[in-house]
């Protein structure tokens, strides 16, 4: 999946879990619900998902590809 953040020249390539997360973010969702859904889907702890996902979410926010509500 390719994402072109607003006012950016670089395209983000999202594959695998990154693409899945992007799809889950299509509708407003609380971070805790996102972490819980992914933890259940991949049979890992919410803490592990959170630790792995926070840098990815920060990158999306930082380049303007996502926003907090």
mmCIF file of the N, C-alpha and C atoms, coordinates in Angstrom:
data_MODEL
# 
_entry.id   MODEL 
# 
loop_
_atom_site.group_PDB 
_atom_site.id 
_atom_site.type_symbol 
_atom_site.label_atom_id 
_atom_site.label_alt_id 
_atom_site.label_comp_id 
_atom_site.label_asym_id 
_atom_site.label_entity_id 
_atom_site.label_seq_id 
_atom_site.pdbx_PDB_ins_code 
_atom_site.Cartn_x 
_atom_site.Cartn_y 
_atom_site.Cartn_z 
_atom_site.occupancy 
_atom_site.B_iso_or_equiv 
_atom_site.pdbx_formal_charge 
_atom_site.auth_seq_id 
_atom_site.auth_comp_id 
_atom_site.auth_asym_id 
_atom_site.auth_atom_id 
_atom_site.pdbx_PDB_model_num 
ATOM 1   N N  . UNK A 1 1  ? 0.850   -1.146  0.000  1.00 0.00 ? 1  UNK A N  1 
ATOM 2   C CA . UNK A 1 1  ? 0.000   0.000   0.000  1.00 0.00 ? 1  UNK A CA 1 
ATOM 3   C C  . UNK A 1 1  ? 0.914   1.231   0.000  1.00 0.00 ? 1  UNK A C  1 
ATOM 4   N N  . UNK A 1 2  ? 0.592   2.202   -0.839 1.00 0.00 ? 2  UNK A N  1 
ATOM 5   C CA . UNK A 1 2  ? 1.346   3.442   -0.889 1.00 0.00 ? 2  UNK A CA 1 
ATOM 6   C C  . UNK A 1 2  ? 0.518   4.568   -0.282 1.00 0.00 ? 2  UNK A C  1 
ATOM 7   N N  . UNK A 1 3  ? 1.159   5.375   0.538  1.00 0.00 ? 3  UNK A N  1 
ATOM 8   C CA . UNK A 1 3  ? 0.501   6.510   1.185  1.00 0.00 ? 3  UNK A CA 1 
ATOM 9   C C  . UNK A 1 3  ? 1.319   7.753   0.855  1.00 0.00 ? 3  UNK A C  1 
ATOM 10  N N  . UNK A 1 4  ? 0.648   8.769   0.337  1.00 0.00 ? 4  UNK A N  1 
ATOM 11  C CA . UNK A 1 4  ? 1.300   10.036  0.062  1.00 0.00 ? 4  UNK A CA 1 
ATOM 12  C C  . UNK A 1 4  ? 0.791   11.049  1.079  1.00 0.00 ? 4  UNK A C  1 
ATOM 13  N N  . UNK A 1 5  ? 1.586   11.319  2.123  1.00 0.00 ? 5  UNK A N  1 
ATOM 14  C CA . UNK A 1 5  ? 1.166   12.284  3.133  1.00 0.00 ? 5  UNK A CA 1 
ATOM 15  C C  . UNK A 1 5  ? 1.012   13.676  2.523  1.00 0.00 ? 5  UNK A C  1 
ATOM 16  N N  . UNK A 1 6  ? 0.095   14.469  3.047  1.00 0.00 ? 6  UNK A N  1 
ATOM 17  C CA . UNK A 1 6  ? -0.115  15.814  2.508  1.00 0.00 ? 6  UNK A CA 1 
ATOM 18  C C  . UNK A 1 6  ? 1.162   16.657  2.589  1.00 0.00 ? 6  UNK A C  1 
ATOM 19  N N  . UNK A 1 7  ? 1.397   17.405  1.544  1.00 0.00 ? 7  UNK A N  1 
ATOM 20  C CA . UNK A 1 7  ? 2.529   18.324  1.463  1.00 0.00 ? 7  UNK A CA 1 
ATOM 21  C C  . UNK A 1 7  ? 3.873   17.624  1.654  1.00 0.00 ? 7  UNK A C  1 
ATOM 22  N N  . UNK A 1 8  ? 3.960   16.375  1.235  1.00 0.00 ? 8  UNK A N  1 
ATOM 23  C CA . UNK A 1 8  ? 5.198   15.606  1.315  1.00 0.00 ? 8  UNK A CA 1 
ATOM 24  C C  . UNK A 1 8  ? 5.564   15.124  -0.088 1.00 0.00 ? 8  UNK A C  1 
ATOM 25  N N  . UNK A 1 9  ? 6.833   15.008  -0.344 1.00 0.00 ? 9  UNK A N  1 
ATOM 26  C CA . UNK A 1 9  ? 7.287   14.487  -1.630 1.00 0.00 ? 9  UNK A CA 1 
ATOM 27  C C  . UNK A 1 9  ? 7.525   12.982  -1.569 1.00 0.00 ? 9  UNK A C  1 
ATOM 28  N N  . UNK A 1 10 ? 7.814   12.477  -0.391 1.00 0.00 ? 10 UNK A N  1 
ATOM 29  C CA . UNK A 1 10 ? 8.113   11.056  -0.242 1.00 0.00 ? 10 UNK A CA 1 
ATOM 30  C C  . UNK A 1 10 ? 6.843   10.248  0.003  1.00 0.00 ? 10 UNK A C  1 
ATOM 31  N N  . UNK A 1 11 ? 6.799   9.103   -0.621 1.00 0.00 ? 11 UNK A N  1 
ATOM 32  C CA . UNK A 1 11 ? 5.692   8.170   -0.466 1.00 0.00 ? 11 UNK A CA 1 
ATOM 33  C C  . UNK A 1 11 ? 6.060   7.169   0.617  1.00 0.00 ? 11 UNK A C  1 
ATOM 34  N N  . UNK A 1 12 ? 5.091   6.807   1.446  1.00 0.00 ? 12 UNK A N  1 
ATOM 35  C CA . UNK A 1 12 ? 5.290   5.756   2.437  1.00 0.00 ? 12 UNK A CA 1 
ATOM 36  C C  . UNK A 1 12 ? 4.800   4.443   1.849  1.00 0.00 ? 12 UNK A C  1 
ATOM 37  N N  . UNK A 1 13 ? 5.615   3.430   1.940  1.00 0.00 ? 13 UNK A N  1 
ATOM 38  C CA . UNK A 1 13 ? 5.227   2.092   1.519  1.00 0.00 ? 13 UNK A CA 1 
ATOM 39  C C  . UNK A 1 13 ? 4.835   1.310   2.766  1.00 0.00 ? 13 UNK A C  1 
ATOM 40  N N  . UNK A 1 14 ? 3.591   0.892   2.819  1.00 0.00 ? 14 UNK A N  1 
ATOM 41  C CA . UNK A 1 14 ? 3.106   0.123   3.965  1.00 0.00 ? 14 UNK A CA 1 
ATOM 42  C C  . UNK A 1 14 ? 2.825   -1.294  3.501  1.00 0.00 ? 14 UNK A C  1 
ATOM 43  N N  . UNK A 1 15 ? 3.477   -2.232  4.159  1.00 0.00 ? 15 UNK A N  1 
ATOM 44  C CA . UNK A 1 15 ? 3.300   -3.650  3.840  1.00 0.00 ? 15 UNK A CA 1 
ATOM 45  C C  . UNK A 1 15 ? 2.935   -4.402  5.107  1.00 0.00 ? 15 UNK A C  1 
ATOM 46  N N  . UNK A 1 16 ? 2.403   -5.573  4.944  1.00 0.00 ? 16 UNK A N  1 
ATOM 47  C CA . UNK A 1 16 ? 2.143   -6.452  6.077  1.00 0.00 ? 16 UNK A CA 1 
ATOM 48  C C  . UNK A 1 16 ? 1.332   -5.798  7.176  1.00 0.00 ? 16 UNK A C  1 
ATOM 49  N N  . UNK A 1 17 ? 1.880   -5.802  8.377  1.00 0.00 ? 17 UNK A N  1 
ATOM 50  C CA . UNK A 1 17 ? 1.181   -5.254  9.540  1.00 0.00 ? 17 UNK A CA 1 
ATOM 51  C C  . UNK A 1 17 ? 0.959   -3.753  9.366  1.00 0.00 ? 17 UNK A C  1 
ATOM 52  N N  . UNK A 1 18 ? 1.904   -3.053  8.747  1.00 0.00 ? 18 UNK A N  1 
ATOM 53  C CA . UNK A 1 18 ? 1.732   -1.614  8.511  1.00 0.00 ? 18 UNK A CA 1 
ATOM 54  C C  . UNK A 1 18 ? 0.498   -1.322  7.681  1.00 0.00 ? 18 UNK A C  1 
ATOM 55  N N  . UNK A 1 19 ? 0.282   -2.106  6.637  1.00 0.00 ? 19 UNK A N  1 
ATOM 56  C CA . UNK A 1 19 ? -0.909  -1.940  5.803  1.00 0.00 ? 19 UNK A CA 1 
ATOM 57  C C  . UNK A 1 19 ? -2.176  -2.292  6.587  1.00 0.00 ? 19 UNK A C  1 
ATOM 58  N N  . UNK A 1 20 ? -2.101  -3.328  7.401  1.00 0.00 ? 20 UNK A N  1 
ATOM 59  C CA . UNK A 1 20 ? -3.242  -3.704  8.241  1.00 0.00 ? 20 UNK A CA 1 
ATOM 60  C C  . UNK A 1 20 ? -3.588  -2.589  9.214  1.00 0.00 ? 20 UNK A C  1 
ATOM 61  N N  . UNK A 1 21 ? -2.578  -2.019  9.856  1.00 0.00 ? 21 UNK A N  1 
ATOM 62  C CA . UNK A 1 21 ? -2.813  -0.911  10.790 1.00 0.00 ? 21 UNK A CA 1 
ATOM 63  C C  . UNK A 1 21 ? -3.459  0.252   10.052 1.00 0.00 ? 21 UNK A C  1 
ATOM 64  N N  . UNK A 1 22 ? -2.963  0.578   8.868  1.00 0.00 ? 22 UNK A N  1 
ATOM 65  C CA . UNK A 1 22 ? -3.534  1.683   8.083  1.00 0.00 ? 22 UNK A CA 1 
ATOM 66  C C  . UNK A 1 22 ? -5.020  1.419   7.818  1.00 0.00 ? 22 UNK A C  1 
ATOM 67  N N  . UNK A 1 23 ? -5.370  0.190   7.481  1.00 0.00 ? 23 UNK A N  1 
ATOM 68  C CA . UNK A 1 23 ? -6.765  -0.156  7.233  1.00 0.00 ? 23 UNK A CA 1 
ATOM 69  C C  . UNK A 1 23 ? -7.597  -0.008  8.511  1.00 0.00 ? 23 UNK A C  1 
ATOM 70  N N  . UNK A 1 24 ? -7.030  -0.409  9.641  1.00 0.00 ? 24 UNK A N  1 
ATOM 71  C CA . UNK A 1 24 ? -7.744  -0.278  10.913 1.00 0.00 ? 24 UNK A CA 1 
ATOM 72  C C  . UNK A 1 24 ? -7.932  1.187   11.294 1.00 0.00 ? 24 UNK A C  1 
ATOM 73  N N  . UNK A 1 25 ? -7.034  2.040   10.830 1.00 0.00 ? 25 UNK A N  1 
ATOM 74  C CA . UNK A 1 25 ? -7.128  3.472   11.142 1.00 0.00 ? 25 UNK A CA 1 
ATOM 75  C C  . UNK A 1 25 ? -8.090  4.207   10.209 1.00 0.00 ? 25 UNK A C  1 
ATOM 76  N N  . UNK A 1 26 ? -8.679  3.503   9.258  1.00 0.00 ? 26 UNK A N  1 
ATOM 77  C CA . UNK A 1 26 ? -9.616  4.137   8.324  1.00 0.00 ? 26 UNK A CA 1 
ATOM 78  C C  . UNK A 1 26 ? -10.812 4.731   9.061  1.00 0.00 ? 26 UNK A C  1 
ATOM 79  N N  . UNK A 1 27 ? -11.206 4.093   10.128 1.00 0.00 ? 27 UNK A N  1 
ATOM 80  C CA . UNK A 1 27 ? -12.277 4.606   10.988 1.00 0.00 ? 27 UNK A CA 1 
ATOM 81  C C  . UNK A 1 27 ? -11.654 5.009   12.310 1.00 0.00 ? 27 UNK A C  1 
ATOM 82  N N  . UNK A 1 28 ? -12.196 6.048   12.952 1.00 0.00 ? 28 UNK A N  1 
ATOM 83  C CA . UNK A 1 28 ? -11.633 6.451   14.249 1.00 0.00 ? 28 UNK A CA 1 
ATOM 84  C C  . UNK A 1 28 ? -11.605 5.268   15.220 1.00 0.00 ? 28 UNK A C  1 
ATOM 85  N N  . UNK A 1 29 ? -10.473 5.136   15.905 1.00 0.00 ? 29 UNK A N  1 
ATOM 86  C CA . UNK A 1 29 ? -10.296 4.036   16.852 1.00 0.00 ? 29 UNK A CA 1 
ATOM 87  C C  . UNK A 1 29 ? -9.380  4.523   17.976 1.00 0.00 ? 29 UNK A C  1 
ATOM 88  N N  . UNK A 1 30 ? -9.679  4.127   19.172 1.00 0.00 ? 30 UNK A N  1 
ATOM 89  C CA . UNK A 1 30 ? -8.821  4.450   20.314 1.00 0.00 ? 30 UNK A CA 1 
ATOM 90  C C  . UNK A 1 30 ? -7.547  3.610   20.216 1.00 0.00 ? 30 UNK A C  1 
ATOM 91  N N  . UNK A 1 31 ? -6.433  4.177   20.651 1.00 0.00 ? 31 UNK A N  1 
ATOM 92  C CA . UNK A 1 31 ? -5.175  3.426   20.624 1.00 0.00 ? 31 UNK A CA 1 
ATOM 93  C C  . UNK A 1 31 ? -5.310  2.098   21.351 1.00 0.00 ? 31 UNK A C  1 
ATOM 94  N N  . UNK A 1 32 ? -5.934  2.126   22.523 1.00 0.00 ? 32 UNK A N  1 
ATOM 95  C CA . UNK A 1 32 ? -6.055  0.889   23.308 1.00 0.00 ? 32 UNK A CA 1 
ATOM 96  C C  . UNK A 1 32 ? -6.836  -0.182  22.548 1.00 0.00 ? 32 UNK A C  1 
ATOM 97  N N  . UNK A 1 33 ? -7.859  0.221   21.807 1.00 0.00 ? 33 UNK A N  1 
ATOM 98  C CA . UNK A 1 33 ? -8.635  -0.733  21.020 1.00 0.00 ? 33 UNK A CA 1 
ATOM 99  C C  . UNK A 1 33 ? -7.799  -1.273  19.855 1.00 0.00 ? 33 UNK A C  1 
ATOM 100 N N  . UNK A 1 34 ? -7.025  -0.401  19.223 1.00 0.00 ? 34 UNK A N  1 
ATOM 101 C CA . UNK A 1 34 ? -6.135  -0.824  18.144 1.00 0.00 ? 34 UNK A CA 1 
ATOM 102 C C  . UNK A 1 34 ? -5.136  -1.860  18.649 1.00 0.00 ? 34 UNK A C  1 
ATOM 103 N N  . UNK A 1 35 ? -4.504  -1.558  19.791 1.00 0.00 ? 35 UNK A N  1 
ATOM 104 C CA . UNK A 1 35 ? -3.524  -2.479  20.369 1.00 0.00 ? 35 UNK A CA 1 
ATOM 105 C C  . UNK A 1 35 ? -4.178  -3.805  20.733 1.00 0.00 ? 35 UNK A C  1 
ATOM 106 N N  . UNK A 1 36 ? -5.347  -3.732  21.316 1.00 0.00 ? 36 UNK A N  1 
ATOM 107 C CA . UNK A 1 36 ? -6.068  -4.938  21.723 1.00 0.00 ? 36 UNK A CA 1 
ATOM 108 C C  . UNK A 1 36 ? -6.452  -5.793  20.519 1.00 0.00 ? 36 UNK A C  1 
ATOM 109 N N  . UNK A 1 37 ? -6.973  -5.158  19.469 1.00 0.00 ? 37 UNK A N  1 
ATOM 110 C CA . UNK A 1 37 ? -7.360  -5.898  18.263 1.00 0.00 ? 37 UNK A CA 1 
ATOM 111 C C  . UNK A 1 37 ? -6.160  -6.616  17.647 1.00 0.00 ? 37 UNK A C  1 
ATOM 112 N N  . UNK A 1 38 ? -5.043  -5.909  17.549 1.00 0.00 ? 38 UNK A N  1 
ATOM 113 C CA . UNK A 1 38 ? -3.848  -6.516  16.957 1.00 0.00 ? 38 UNK A CA 1 
ATOM 114 C C  . UNK A 1 38 ? -3.270  -7.600  17.853 1.00 0.00 ? 38 UNK A C  1 
ATOM 115 N N  . UNK A 1 39 ? -3.289  -7.391  19.160 1.00 0.00 ? 39 UNK A N  1 
ATOM 116 C CA . UNK A 1 39 ? -2.783  -8.398  20.093 1.00 0.00 ? 39 UNK A CA 1 
ATOM 117 C C  . UNK A 1 39 ? -3.574  -9.693  19.962 1.00 0.00 ? 39 UNK A C  1 
ATOM 118 N N  . UNK A 1 40 ? -4.877  -9.554  19.861 1.00 0.00 ? 40 UNK A N  1 
ATOM 119 C CA . UNK A 1 40 ? -5.731  -10.729 19.718 1.00 0.00 ? 40 UNK A CA 1 
ATOM 120 C C  . UNK A 1 40 ? -5.478  -11.425 18.378 1.00 0.00 ? 40 UNK A C  1 
ATOM 121 N N  . UNK A 1 41 ? -5.365  -10.632 17.309 1.00 0.00 ? 41 UNK A N  1 
ATOM 122 C CA . UNK A 1 41 ? -5.173  -11.206 15.979 1.00 0.00 ? 41 UNK A CA 1 
ATOM 123 C C  . UNK A 1 41 ? -3.842  -11.954 15.859 1.00 0.00 ? 41 UNK A C  1 
ATOM 124 N N  . UNK A 1 42 ? -2.794  -11.435 16.520 1.00 0.00 ? 42 UNK A N  1 
ATOM 125 C CA . UNK A 1 42 ? -1.470  -12.047 16.390 1.00 0.00 ? 42 UNK A CA 1 
ATOM 126 C C  . UNK A 1 42 ? -1.049  -12.844 17.623 1.00 0.00 ? 42 UNK A C  1 
ATOM 127 N N  . UNK A 1 43 ? -1.977  -12.982 18.583 1.00 0.00 ? 43 UNK A N  1 
ATOM 128 C CA . UNK A 1 43 ? -1.739  -13.778 19.784 1.00 0.00 ? 43 UNK A CA 1 
ATOM 129 C C  . UNK A 1 43 ? -0.472  -13.339 20.533 1.00 0.00 ? 43 UNK A C  1 
ATOM 130 N N  . UNK A 1 44 ? -0.383  -12.035 20.780 1.00 0.00 ? 44 UNK A N  1 
ATOM 131 C CA . UNK A 1 44 ? 0.696   -11.454 21.569 1.00 0.00 ? 44 UNK A CA 1 
ATOM 132 C C  . UNK A 1 44 ? 0.065   -10.513 22.590 1.00 0.00 ? 44 UNK A C  1 
ATOM 133 N N  . UNK A 1 45 ? 0.870   -10.000 23.506 1.00 0.00 ? 45 UNK A N  1 
ATOM 134 C CA . UNK A 1 45 ? 0.327   -9.122  24.542 1.00 0.00 ? 45 UNK A CA 1 
ATOM 135 C C  . UNK A 1 45 ? 0.091   -7.713  23.997 1.00 0.00 ? 45 UNK A C  1 
ATOM 136 N N  . UNK A 1 46 ? -0.842  -7.019  24.612 1.00 0.00 ? 46 UNK A N  1 
ATOM 137 C CA . UNK A 1 46 ? -1.099  -5.620  24.255 1.00 0.00 ? 46 UNK A CA 1 
ATOM 138 C C  . UNK A 1 46 ? 0.148   -4.770  24.481 1.00 0.00 ? 46 UNK A C  1 
ATOM 139 N N  . UNK A 1 47 ? 0.893   -5.097  25.521 1.00 0.00 ? 47 UNK A N  1 
ATOM 140 C CA . UNK A 1 47 ? 2.121   -4.353  25.823 1.00 0.00 ? 47 UNK A CA 1 
ATOM 141 C C  . UNK A 1 47 ? 3.116   -4.486  24.681 1.00 0.00 ? 47 UNK A C  1 
ATOM 142 N N  . UNK A 1 48 ? 3.275   -5.700  24.164 1.00 0.00 ? 48 UNK A N  1 
ATOM 143 C CA . UNK A 1 48 ? 4.201   -5.923  23.056 1.00 0.00 ? 48 UNK A CA 1 
ATOM 144 C C  . UNK A 1 48 ? 3.755   -5.162  21.805 1.00 0.00 ? 48 UNK A C  1 
ATOM 145 N N  . UNK A 1 49 ? 2.467   -5.228  21.510 1.00 0.00 ? 49 UNK A N  1 
ATOM 146 C CA . UNK A 1 49 ? 1.932   -4.499  20.354 1.00 0.00 ? 49 UNK A CA 1 
ATOM 147 C C  . UNK A 1 49 ? 2.177   -3.001  20.530 1.00 0.00 ? 49 UNK A C  1 
ATOM 148 N N  . UNK A 1 50 ? 1.887   -2.502  21.710 1.00 0.00 ? 50 UNK A N  1 
ATOM 149 C CA . UNK A 1 50 ? 2.055   -1.072  21.982 1.00 0.00 ? 50 UNK A CA 1 
ATOM 150 C C  . UNK A 1 50 ? 3.503   -0.639  21.760 1.00 0.00 ? 50 UNK A C  1 
ATOM 151 N N  . UNK A 1 51 ? 4.438   -1.402  22.300 1.00 0.00 ? 51 UNK A N  1 
ATOM 152 C CA . UNK A 1 51 ? 5.857   -1.058  22.174 1.00 0.00 ? 51 UNK A CA 1 
ATOM 153 C C  . UNK A 1 51 ? 6.309   -1.065  20.719 1.00 0.00 ? 51 UNK A C  1 
ATOM 154 N N  . UNK A 1 52 ? 5.804   -1.990  19.935 1.00 0.00 ? 52 UNK A N  1 
ATOM 155 C CA . UNK A 1 52 ? 6.188   -2.087  18.530 1.00 0.00 ? 52 UNK A CA 1 
ATOM 156 C C  . UNK A 1 52 ? 5.467   -1.064  17.654 1.00 0.00 ? 52 UNK A C  1 
ATOM 157 N N  . UNK A 1 53 ? 4.255   -0.720  18.032 1.00 0.00 ? 53 UNK A N  1 
ATOM 158 C CA . UNK A 1 53 ? 3.431   0.123   17.181 1.00 0.00 ? 53 UNK A CA 1 
ATOM 159 C C  . UNK A 1 53 ? 3.602   1.623   17.428 1.00 0.00 ? 53 UNK A C  1 
ATOM 160 N N  . UNK A 1 54 ? 3.952   2.018   18.639 1.00 0.00 ? 54 UNK A N  1 
ATOM 161 C CA . UNK A 1 54 ? 4.065   3.446   18.930 1.00 0.00 ? 54 UNK A CA 1 
ATOM 162 C C  . UNK A 1 54 ? 5.039   4.180   18.011 1.00 0.00 ? 54 UNK A C  1 
ATOM 163 N N  . UNK A 1 55 ? 6.215   3.636   17.711 1.00 0.00 ? 55 UNK A N  1 
ATOM 164 C CA . UNK A 1 55 ? 7.101   4.347   16.767 1.00 0.00 ? 55 UNK A CA 1 
ATOM 165 C C  . UNK A 1 55 ? 6.486   4.485   15.362 1.00 0.00 ? 55 UNK A C  1 
ATOM 166 N N  . UNK A 1 56 ? 5.779   3.471   14.930 1.00 0.00 ? 56 UNK A N  1 
ATOM 167 C CA . UNK A 1 56 ? 5.116   3.517   13.624 1.00 0.00 ? 56 UNK A CA 1 
ATOM 168 C C  . UNK A 1 56 ? 4.039   4.596   13.610 1.00 0.00 ? 56 UNK A C  1 
ATOM 169 N N  . UNK A 1 57 ? 3.225   4.634   14.651 1.00 0.00 ? 57 UNK A N  1 
ATOM 170 C CA . UNK A 1 57 ? 2.178   5.655   14.738 1.00 0.00 ? 57 UNK A CA 1 
ATOM 171 C C  . UNK A 1 57 ? 2.778   7.049   14.821 1.00 0.00 ? 57 UNK A C  1 
ATOM 172 N N  . UNK A 1 58 ? 3.880   7.180   15.542 1.00 0.00 ? 58 UNK A N  1 
ATOM 173 C CA . UNK A 1 58 ? 4.556   8.483   15.637 1.00 0.00 ? 58 UNK A CA 1 
ATOM 174 C C  . UNK A 1 58 ? 5.051   8.925   14.272 1.00 0.00 ? 58 UNK A C  1 
ATOM 175 N N  . UNK A 1 59 ? 5.537   7.986   13.479 1.00 0.00 ? 59 UNK A N  1 
ATOM 176 C CA . UNK A 1 59 ? 6.003   8.328   12.128 1.00 0.00 ? 59 UNK A CA 1 
ATOM 177 C C  . UNK A 1 59 ? 4.840   8.799   11.265 1.00 0.00 ? 59 UNK A C  1 
ATOM 178 N N  . UNK A 1 60 ? 3.703   8.113   11.337 1.00 0.00 ? 60 UNK A N  1 
ATOM 179 C CA . UNK A 1 60 ? 2.528   8.536   10.576 1.00 0.00 ? 60 UNK A CA 1 
ATOM 180 C C  . UNK A 1 60 ? 2.077   9.931   10.995 1.00 0.00 ? 60 UNK A C  1 
ATOM 181 N N  . UNK A 1 61 ? 2.051   10.161  12.288 1.00 0.00 ? 61 UNK A N  1 
ATOM 182 C CA . UNK A 1 61 ? 1.668   11.483  12.794 1.00 0.00 ? 61 UNK A CA 1 
ATOM 183 C C  . UNK A 1 61 ? 2.678   12.547  12.375 1.00 0.00 ? 61 UNK A C  1 
ATOM 184 N N  . UNK A 1 62 ? 3.953   12.211  12.473 1.00 0.00 ? 62 UNK A N  1 
ATOM 185 C CA . UNK A 1 62 ? 5.015   13.168  12.184 1.00 0.00 ? 62 UNK A CA 1 
ATOM 186 C C  . UNK A 1 62 ? 5.041   13.654  10.750 1.00 0.00 ? 62 UNK A C  1 
ATOM 187 N N  . UNK A 1 63 ? 4.659   12.808  9.823  1.00 0.00 ? 63 UNK A N  1 
ATOM 188 C CA . UNK A 1 63 ? 4.686   13.210  8.419  1.00 0.00 ? 63 UNK A CA 1 
ATOM 189 C C  . UNK A 1 63 ? 3.321   13.689  7.927  1.00 0.00 ? 63 UNK A C  1 
ATOM 190 N N  . UNK A 1 64 ? 2.337   13.707  8.831  1.00 0.00 ? 64 UNK A N  1 
ATOM 191 C CA . UNK A 1 64 ? 1.020   14.204  8.467  1.00 0.00 ? 64 UNK A CA 1 
ATOM 192 C C  . UNK A 1 64 ? 0.119   13.185  7.800  1.00 0.00 ? 64 UNK A C  1 
ATOM 193 N N  . UNK A 1 65 ? 0.525   11.909  7.795  1.00 0.00 ? 65 UNK A N  1 
ATOM 194 C CA . UNK A 1 65 ? -0.289  10.873  7.172  1.00 0.00 ? 65 UNK A CA 1 
ATOM 195 C C  . UNK A 1 65 ? -1.465  10.468  8.048  1.00 0.00 ? 65 UNK A C  1 
ATOM 196 N N  . UNK A 1 66 ? -1.396  10.785  9.310  1.00 0.00 ? 66 UNK A N  1 
ATOM 197 C CA . UNK A 1 66 ? -2.478  10.459  10.250 1.00 0.00 ? 66 UNK A CA 1 
ATOM 198 C C  . UNK A 1 66 ? -2.616  11.610  11.212 1.00 0.00 ? 66 UNK A C  1 
ATOM 199 N N  . UNK A 1 67 ? -3.745  11.643  11.893 1.00 0.00 ? 67 UNK A N  1 
ATOM 200 C CA . UNK A 1 67 ? -3.942  12.690  12.893 1.00 0.00 ? 67 UNK A CA 1 
ATOM 201 C C  . UNK A 1 67 ? -4.614  12.093  14.114 1.00 0.00 ? 67 UNK A C  1 
ATOM 202 N N  . UNK A 1 68 ? -4.438  12.769  15.219 1.00 0.00 ? 68 UNK A N  1 
ATOM 203 C CA . UNK A 1 68 ? -5.095  12.335  16.458 1.00 0.00 ? 68 UNK A CA 1 
ATOM 204 C C  . UNK A 1 68 ? -6.422  13.030  16.568 1.00 0.00 ? 68 UNK A C  1 
ATOM 205 N N  . UNK A 1 69 ? -7.391  12.324  17.108 1.00 0.00 ? 69 UNK A N  1 
ATOM 206 C CA . UNK A 1 69 ? -8.703  12.935  17.313 1.00 0.00 ? 69 UNK A CA 1 
ATOM 207 C C  . UNK A 1 69 ? -8.950  13.127  18.778 1.00 0.00 ? 69 UNK A C  1 
# 
